[in-house]
């Protein structure tokens, strides 16, 4: 998961601050996920972060 995590962090850093609150993903378990919410999950390496990373990769966002 480390390459996906690194790609996410680079993409997040390059995302304009005013867009980080926008919803980028909707998960069955979690509901709407913004860049900021995804960042928190990925940074903490939570269980749901792997799912978020895989879904963002599938959407070609990272």
C-alpha positions in Angstrom: 0.0 0.0 0.0 2.9 2.4 0.4 3.1 3.5 -3.3 -0.7 4.3 -3.2 -0.3 6.1 0.1 2.6 8.2 -1.3 0.7 9.0 -4.5 -2.3 10.1 -2.3 -0.2 12.3 -0.1 1.4 14.0 -3.2 -2.0 14.5 -4.8 -3.4 15.9 -1.6 -0.5 18.3 -1.2 -1.1 19.6 -4.8 -4.9 19.9 -4.3 -6.0 23.5 -3.8 -7.1 24.1 -0.2 -10.5 25.3 -1.3 -11.2 22.0 -3.0 -10.1 19.7 -0.1 -13.6 19.8 1.4 -15.2 18.5 -1.8 -16.5 15.0 -1.9 -14.3 12.7 -4.0 -15.7 9.3 -3.1 -18.8 7.6 -1.6 -18.2 4.4 0.3 -21.0 2.0 1.5 -19.5 1.8 5.0 -18.5 5.4 5.4 -20.7 7.5 3.1 -19.3 10.6 1.4 -15.5 11.1 1.7 -13.8 14.4 1.1 -10.1 15.0 0.5 -9.7 16.1 4.1 -11.5 13.0 5.5 -9.4 10.7 3.2 -6.3 12.5 4.4 -7.1 11.9 8.0 -7.8 8.2 7.4 -4.6 7.7 5.3 -2.4 9.6 7.6 -3.6 7.5 10.6 -3.3 4.3 8.5 -6.8 3.2 9.6 -8.5 0.1 8.3 -10.7 2.0 6.0 -7.7 3.8 4.4 -6.8 0.8 2.3 -10.3 0.8 0.8 -10.1 4.6 0.2 -6.8 4.3 -1.6 -7.9 1.4 -3.8 -11.1 3.3 -4.8 -9.2 6.5 -5.5 -6.7 4.6 -7.7 -9.7 2.9 -9.5 -11.0 6.4 -10.2 -7.6 7.6 -11.5 -7.5 10.3 -8.8 -4.2 9.1 -7.5 
